[in-house]
Amino acid sequence: MINSFFEELNTEIHNGVTERGHPFRFITMATVGNETVARLRTVVLREVSDDLRLTIYTDGRTEKMKHIADNNQVSFLLYHPEKMLQLKVEGTAQVITNKDRLNTTWQNIQPNSRKDYITQISPGSSIKNPDHVEYIENENYFTIIDIIPSKIEYLKLQRPNHIRALFTKIDDKWNGEFLVP
């Protein structure tokens, strides 16, 4: 019985990449680094592998990159309002250094979207006017981060009973157990 809930979460996570407008396309990512407060931000889910490796893109100068360098344990929150489905994913972030993968992916990014990775100064820097952001031509800070999940918590809000389950990955196998909602 619990396997059907894992199959549902697996399908929905994949749909976040393949279905236009799916609520799992934009997800909340939390990092901690050396600070005592978790930092949250919305990221775009770019790829999902068969084994549920989640991939996002970022500018290599962002705060999240500094946090990951200090503590590569991250979490995601995904919520589907129509299905009343919440997923919490915990995993290890891996910054991709494979130049072939980086270059191939970069070439497939639309030119107008490349602007997110070629600003003259780093994201989060203070500026006087948002219309005067400067871009560089021959360089980019495009970074790929893969997140290898170790836990996924499933919560479905429904009546008569909510359903909550925890799936933990051990030796490349997902094991599930029901939890009190």
N, C-alpha and C positions, 0 to 999 in steps of 0.2 A: 504493500500500500504506500509506503513512504517513497518508493521509487517514482511514483507518478508525480509527486510534488517536485522532486529533483528534475524530472523531465520537463515539467512546466517552467521552472526557473531557467533551465538551460535554453529552452526554446525562446523564452522572453528576452533573455540577455542577447542571444543571437539576433533576434528581431530588432533590437536597439540599433544595430548596424545596418541591417538590410531593409527595414521598413521605414519609408519616409514618414516623419512626424511621430515616430514611436517615442513614448516617454522615457525610455532607457537610453536614448541618444545623448541627452544632456544629464549628467549625473554629478552628485556631490562627492568630492574627494577630500579626505582629511589626512593631514600630516602633522607631526609633532616636532621633529628635530630635537634640539636641546632645550626647547622652551617648555614651559609647564602648561601652556594652553594649546589645544588642538587648533589648527588653522584649516578653515573650510573654504572651498571654492568649487565652482561648477566647471567641469571639463567635458569635452566631447569624447564619447566612446567611439574610437576609430576602427578597431578590429577586435574580433573575438575568435580564438582558435577552437578547435574541436575539444581540447582539454580545458577550455574556459580561461585561457590566458587572455587578459584584457589589455588593450593597447590604447594609449593616449599620446597626443603630440603636445609639445610645449616649447617655449623659448628657453634655452639653456641657462638664462640669467635670472629666472624667476625665483621667488622665495621657496616655492615647492621643491626646486632642485637643491637648494641649500638644506632644506629639511631632510630630503631623501639622502643626501650625503652624510648627514648626522645620524639618521635613523630611517632605514629603508622599509620599515613596517608602516603600511598605509591602510586606509579603509575607504570604501565607497558606500554611498547610500543611493539606492535606486527606488523610485516609487512610481507605480502605475495607478493613477487615480481612478480610471474606469474599472479596473479589475480589483482595486483596493489591495494591491500586492506591493509589499515592501521587501526589499532584499538588502541585507547588510553583508558586504564582502570585506574580508580581511585578507591581506596578503603581503608579499614581498615585492617591492619595486626594483626593477632592474633597468638601469639606463643603458640603452643600446649604443654600442660603439662600433658595430659592424658597418664599415663605410659603404659596402655594396647595398645593404638594406637601407641605410640612410639616404644615399644618392638615388636609388630607385624610387623610394617613397617620395622624396623631394620632387623628382621629375613629374610625379603623378598629381602633385598638388596644383590646383588652379592658380594662375598668376595673381589674381586679386586676393587669394587666401594666403599667399606667401608673405604679404605685408605683416602678418602676425609675428613673423620670425626675423624681420630685417630692420627693425627700428634702430636708429642711431644710438639711443640710450636705452637702458634696460627697462622692462615693464615694471610699473610701480614707481618709477622716478617722477618727481614733481616737474610739471610743465606749466607755462603761463596760459597757453591756448591750445585746446585739443585739435584745432585745425592746422597747427604748425608742427606736427610730428615729422621728423626727418627720417628718411629711409636710406639704407646703404645699398649699393648695387652689386658688388662682387663678393659678398660675404653673407652668411646667414647663421642664425643661432638655433636652427631647427633641431629638435631633440625628440627622440622616440623613447617612451617609457613603457615597458611591459610589466604588468602586475600578475604575479603567480599567486592565485588564491589558495589559501589554506583552510578558510572557513567561509561558509555562506549561511546566513540565517534567513529563513523564509518566514514571512508573516502574511497571512491572508485574512483580511477582516471580512467576516461574513456571519450570517445568522443561520442556524441557531448557535454555532460555535465557531470562534476564530480558530485558525490552524497555524501553529508555529512549529518549526522544525529547524534543527541545526545539522548542517552537513559539514563534515570535517574530512579533509583529504589526508590519507595516511598511505604511504607507499604507492602513490599514483592511483589510489582507489578512494572514491567518495563513500563515506559511511554516514548514515543519517539516523537521527533520533528525534522523536517528538518532544516538544517542550510545552510547559503550561503557557498559554498565551498571555 
